[in-house]
Amino acid sequence: ESLTKQRLNTYVVSASIENASIQNLNEPVTITLQHIDQNTGNAAVHCVFWDFEKNNGLGGWNTSGCEMEYTDMNYTICFCNHLTHFGVLLDLSRTEIDITHDHILTLISYAGCGASSLFLGITLATYLALEKLRRDNPSKILLNLCAALLLLNVAFLTNSWLSSFNQPGLCITVAILLHYFLLAAFTWMCLESVHFYLALVKVFNVYVPKYILKCCMAGWGMPAIVVTVVLIINKDFYGNGSHLESNPFSNFCWIQENTVFYISVVAYIFLIFLMNTAMFITVLLQIHSVKSRTQRRSIFWKRGFLQDLKSAFSLMFLLGLTWGVAFFAWGAVRVFFLYLFSIFNTLQGFFIFVFHCLMKDEVVKQWRVHFCWGRYHLSNYS
C-alpha cells in the first residue's frame, strides 16, 4: 500500500552485519538490481528501502535518501544520498535533486558558509574592539545581524556532523537552533529596513525611547515565540529526515513536517521579504530625491551613479533581498535558482564585510589608527 500505482520489479535484497547498525557512511552503498521484467516502456524507476517504522510498526516502502544512479531495460543501480546544501533551508518544493548538482551545491554551501563565518567574525571583532564604531544605533543593529548570521552559519555547518551521532534529542536541539537563528537573522534584516526608513524617510519627529533595547526584544524575542509555539504543538516536528517518507533531507536535522515548514519558515520570511523590498525601494527613492535637490547635474554623474549602485547592492545584501531567489526555484529552472541562492546567501556575510567594513571610510580609518604600523599608521588626532 505504500507504493501507490507502482509495482516491485526486482527481487528484494537485504544486507546486514550482526549486532551492528550501519548508518551515515562516508561513501554510499551501491546496489545493482536486476529487473524481473524488462522495462521496455521506459517507465519511471524509484529506489526504495523497507522502513520497519512505517504504518505504526507494520513497515512499508520508503524512498528517503535513496537515489537512482542509472537504469536501463535490464537493471537499475541505486545508492543512498546524504548530502546537504544551503538551499534546503528555504527549498519550497522540498524534493530531491540530481546527485551531481547536489555534490556541487554542497561544496558551494560549505565553502560559502565557511567564508561568511570568517568575515562575519572579523566584522564583529572590529565593531566590538573599536568603541568609536559602535556608538550609533545603525552599528548596534549591524552587530546583532552579524551575530545572528554567524550563529546561523555555524548551526548549518555543524548540522550534518551532529546528526551523524544518531541521537534524537541532539538532533531536535540542532534543528531548533537552526530554525531560531534563521528567523532571528531575518528579523534583524527587517529591523535594519525599519531603521533605514525612520532615519532617511521619517527624519523629523521620530524619537523611540530605549530604541536598541526594544529592537533586541523584537529581534531575538519574536523568533523565540515562533519556535516555542512549534515545540508546544509537537517537538517531533523537528528531527532527522532519514526515517520519514519521501524526505530529501536525510542525515540533516531540520523541520520535517511540510505544513509547519511553510507556516513557520516560508510565510514568516515571505512577509519580511515583502516588507524589506518595499523599504528598499522607498529608501533608494528618498536617497535619489535628496541628491537631486542638493546636487546639480555635472560631469561627475558617473561617479554619482556608481555610488548609487554601491548603496543599492549594500542595502540588498544587508536586507536579505537575495533570499527572494528561493521563491523562483520551481520547475525547470529550480536547479539554476538553487545555485544562485547558494552562492549569494552563503556569501552574505562576506558581502556585509566588504560593504560595511572594507568600503567604509570610518572603519578603515580606525583600522589604520589601531592595527597598522609604519606608513599605513594613522594618528588618532590627524
CORNOR-V160683 format. One record per pair of residues at least 24 apart in sequence whose C-alpha atoms are under 8 Angstrom apart, sorted by the first residue. I is the first residue (numbers start at 1). J is the second residue. Records with the same first field share a line. If there is no record, write none. Layout:
I=J ; J
//
This chain:
1=60
2=60 ; 61 ; 62
3=61
9=35 ; 36 ; 37
10=34 ; 35 ; 36
11=35 ; 36
24=82 ; 164 ; 251
28=79 ; 80 ; 81
29=79 ; 80
30=77 ; 78 ; 79 ; 80
31=77 ; 78 ; 79
32=75 ; 76 ; 77 ; 78
33=75 ; 76 ; 77 ; 78
34=74 ; 75 ; 76
35=73 ; 74 ; 75 ; 76
37=74
38=73 ; 74
39=72 ; 73 ; 74
40=73
42=72 ; 73
45=71
47=78
51=243
53=243
62=244 ; 245 ; 246
63=245 ; 246 ; 247
64=241 ; 242 ; 243 ; 244 ; 245 ; 246 ; 247 ; 248 ; 250
65=242 ; 246 ; 247 ; 248 ; 249 ; 250
67=99
81=250
82=249 ; 250 ; 251
83=249 ; 250 ; 251
84=160 ; 249 ; 252
85=109 ; 110 ; 342
86=156 ; 342 ; 346
87=326 ; 338 ; 341 ; 342
88=249
90=265 ; 266 ; 326
91=326 ; 329
92=262 ; 266 ; 326 ; 327 ; 329 ; 330
93=330
94=247 ; 248
95=246 ; 247 ; 248
96=248
97=335
101=335
105=338 ; 339 ; 342
108=342 ; 343
109=342 ; 343 ; 346
110=157
112=342 ; 343 ; 346 ; 347
113=153 ; 154 ; 157 ; 346 ; 347
114=153 ; 157
115=347 ; 349 ; 350
116=150 ; 153 ; 346 ; 347 ; 348 ; 349 ; 350
117=150 ; 153 ; 154 ; 349
119=349 ; 350 ; 353
120=146 ; 147 ; 149 ; 150 ; 349 ; 350 ; 352 ; 353
121=150
122=353
123=353 ; 357
130=366
133=362 ; 363
137=212
138=192 ; 195
140=212
141=188 ; 191 ; 192 ; 212 ; 215
142=192
144=188
145=185 ; 188 ; 189
146=349
148=181 ; 182 ; 184 ; 185 ; 188
149=181 ; 182 ; 185 ; 349
150=349
151=181
152=178 ; 181 ; 182 ; 185
153=346
159=252 ; 253
160=251 ; 252 ; 253
163=240 ; 251 ; 252 ; 253
164=251
168=239 ; 240
171=238 ; 239 ; 240 ; 253
172=235 ; 236 ; 238 ; 239 ; 240 ; 253 ; 254
174=253 ; 254
175=238 ; 239 ; 253 ; 254 ; 255
176=227 ; 238 ; 254
178=254
179=227 ; 254 ; 255 ; 265
180=223 ; 224 ; 227
181=223
183=223 ; 265 ; 268 ; 269
184=219 ; 220 ; 222 ; 223
186=269 ; 272 ; 320
187=218 ; 219 ; 220 ; 222 ; 223 ; 272
188=219
189=276 ; 318 ; 319 ; 320
190=272 ; 275 ; 276 ; 319
191=215 ; 219
192=318 ; 319
193=276 ; 279 ; 280 ; 319
194=279
196=279 ; 283
197=279 ; 282 ; 283
200=283 ; 286 ; 287
201=282 ; 283 ; 286
226=264
230=260
273=320 ; 321 ; 324
276=319 ; 321
277=321
280=315 ; 316 ; 319
284=312
314=351 ; 352 ; 355 ; 356
317=348 ; 351 ; 352
318=348 ; 352
320=348
//
